[in-house]
Amino acid sequence: MPFDLLPSTATQVVVAGLGYVGCVTAACLAHLGHRVTGVDRDPYKVRAVNAGESPFHEPELPELLRRVHEAGRLSATADMGEALAGARVVLLCVGTPSEPNGNLSVDQLRRVSLEVAPALQLRETPLVVAVRSTTFPGTCEDAVLESLGRHAMAAVVANPEFLREGAAVRDFLEPSLVVVGGSDQEAVHLVASLYAGLPVAPTLTTLRAAELIKYACNAFHAVKIGFANEMGTLARAMGIDAAEVMETLKKDTRLNASGAYLRPGFAFGGACLPKDLRALEFGAQRLGLQLPLLESVLPSNSAHLSRAIEQVLALPGAKLGIYGLAFKEDTDDLRESPAVAMLEQLAGNGRQFRVYDAHIRLESIFGANLRFLLGALPQIGAQMAGSLEELLDWADEVVLTQPPSPADAAMIEARGRPLCELYRMCAR
Ligand SMILES: NC(=O)c1ccc[n+]([C@@H]2O[C@H](COP(=O)([O-])OP(=O)(O)OC[C@H]3O[C@@H](n4cnc5c(N)ncnc54)[C@H](O)[C@@H]3O)[C@@H](O)[C@H]2O)c1
């Protein structure tokens, strides 16, 4: 663990809340060279930090606290006003626990913001209020900015924390992610500069995206754990070594332990994923197992397809040009294609459409593929466009179920038709 002090532009920082996140943040920022004052309403934590001691168990924190305390770069107080005098940034690290209904409690955040607010009256330069607590999108605006009276001397940014208890100091000093979101670019860059000594390029984004990124990360972690545990449960029930299954799964760093498939877009389909999920579910049920996460994947996919269909049904265009009929790009496989399911619904709702898919020629489709297509879309012969040009000449709105090839993308863009891009979910 590199405990030598790292070079950094020193900033005077207040850390409000000296719990797990705040205490580690305060000690690590002081370690990076900043002058830090911690504030907590709990006198035990204030006393501990002022004695250079950790108020709770966290590996590597006691030594770090002792060193930055001895170097005179970290102190603590219960008095927010006193702490804020001369500070450029205050990092809010108070708790945001669950309410009984699951909603996030923002009481501590509101209260600490109200305690920061009086200091704004005396300022000649803005105070940057960085929210390290985990907050649902909109909270920084609705709870923090609001409690600060939307004061001109306050610039609010979201700067979520990603550390794990038990490895918190290491996670802080060797972070995988530093995220700073806000509309005031000077404030965003100032907060990002606090981490300048760390080996990661900060991700700068909007306030609400920064808030949601934290939830996306935690939800992803939880889903991964749930998935591993359900696969492990199934393996054990069948007398198969669960660890070996998952270790082998992880060896594929191209499709499995990777960024593959993590692109929000259209529903999945095809000959394998739906069929294999059904077989897993059936096999688990025969063993008397409940695997709610795996059982929820096909319903989740259907719900996603339904939302896409609703979106397309709501399009104002009278003549819809559909780009992509196969279950994904670069194949002519139509089995369980979500695009086919969508067109069935469009036809059932009396919508006029034509379809173009570079890899599908009706005359070259046979067997199960052809039977499936004609069963779902009996009029497809008349609805297929022979070329993208023909589709674009006819349509007054284009729905893309697949990413277009670069040449197709250029042609679609040149025609300037309104687009509904189901393959990538852009902000509305
Ligand atoms: N614990 C983790 O591993 C972790 C990791 C990442 C993010 N987070 C998020 O960080 C936030 C803080 O989590 P935590 O585990 O450090 O919480 P915590 O409960 O350990 O610490 C919160 C601290 O804030 C203090 N506090 C509350 N109101 C105050 C006020 N008005 N003035 C001064 N001090 C005040 C409390 O006394 C307490 O010491 C939460 O939003 C949490 O979701 C936690």
The ligand as an ORCA input file, in Angstrom:
! r2SCAN-3c Opt
* xyz 0 1
  N     -20.664      2.102      3.160
  C     -20.332      1.843      1.925
  O     -19.662      0.856      1.620
  C     -20.721      2.794      0.825
  C     -20.086      2.720     -0.423
  C     -20.425      3.611     -1.411
  C     -21.416      4.551     -1.180
  N     -22.055      4.612      0.028
  C     -23.050      5.662      0.263
  O     -22.399      6.708      0.971
  C     -23.298      7.300      1.903
  C     -22.740      7.219      3.294
  O     -22.624      5.876      3.660
  P     -21.901      5.433      5.007
  O     -21.891      3.955      5.017
  O     -20.604      6.169      5.121
  O     -22.930      5.995      6.099
  P     -22.715      6.086      7.668
  O     -24.064      5.985      8.270
  O     -21.618      5.167      8.111
  O     -22.157      7.559      7.876
  C     -22.930      8.709      7.788
  C     -22.323      9.717      8.738
  O     -22.958     10.976      8.534
  C     -23.104     11.596      9.802
  N     -24.107     12.649      9.648
  C     -25.416     12.515      9.373
  N     -25.996     13.719      9.310
  C     -25.029     14.635      9.576
  C     -24.999     16.042      9.639
  N     -26.103     16.761      9.471
  N     -23.842     16.645      9.903
  C     -22.709     15.941     10.087
  N     -22.668     14.593     10.046
  C     -23.815     13.959      9.774
  C     -23.478     10.482     10.731
  O     -23.260     10.810     12.077
  C     -22.559      9.366     10.227
  O     -21.312      9.393     10.908
  C     -24.641      6.580      1.702
  O     -25.399      7.299      0.762
  C     -24.237      5.246      1.134
  O     -25.264      4.680      0.355
  C     -21.709      3.747      1.049
*
